[in-house]
């Protein structure tokens, strides 16, 4: 493996987020890593890529720091282009859910952790439980757990207004899932605050499950917020399934692209198969975007 991508998050008190941002930038530069990170008073949410040697060195250094000793690091193979550079930002939250006065510290209230092995065993035994996918719609389009409830979100901040979909499960075993776990820290805690009695969250997120149990009860690929767009383990295995379809022609595909029109109102991110890309030569999400892009010879396209 030439490149390694690491995902992590940690809810831990950071007294001076600006100083922590500077520390992270300097450390990433020193280790020749590219990254995307958010730093807040409540913790850090980050992804980074580099050589296996240097990514492991980052993990070693961070794991010795107070507040990060028990961080869960999620590793996968990179391609060298996961991130265009180093982007570290200070934000009010490491995951924006905008609960306002209802906001809470997930260190104080959150769903109980359930491991990938425990979730797999529940599936294998056929026990009653309900997996709630807390990711965005375009994420679970290309991959999802068997019989999961896929929340129709554009962003997790919509959870409070979509609770009618879940209120009948208040006394059932509910397991929240997301990419690496960070969304579920607050999503599962929010369910508990709303009176749900048996709430769990998948420790390490979907990433951990598909690494340990590839092509089993999670079908398709995992959407990731880096240059790879989607990833998985043992994708060449005969058991692997592509579960999504091209938005243009309906053929099986999990190839995500951005609308070519720079000023697309929806900034659409959609699935487009290789045949449609080759046929059109572009990736306009609609005829309207195509017409606008070429109107009066003003071709506003992404490079």
Beta strands, then each sheet from edge to edge (+ up, - down):
strand 1: 4-11
strand 2: 34-40
strand 3: 43-50
strand 4: 74-77
strand 5: 86-90
strand 6: 112-114
strand 7: 130-133
strand 8: 143-145
strand 9: 149-150
strand 10: 173-177
strand 11: 198-202
strand 12: 218-220
strand 13: 222-223
strand 14: 230-231
strand 15: 256-258
strand 16: 269-271
sheet 1: 4+ 1- 3+ 2- 5-
sheet 2: 6+ 11+ 10+ 7+ 9+
sheet 3: 8+ 12-
sheet 4: 13+ 14-
sheet 5: 15+ 16-
end
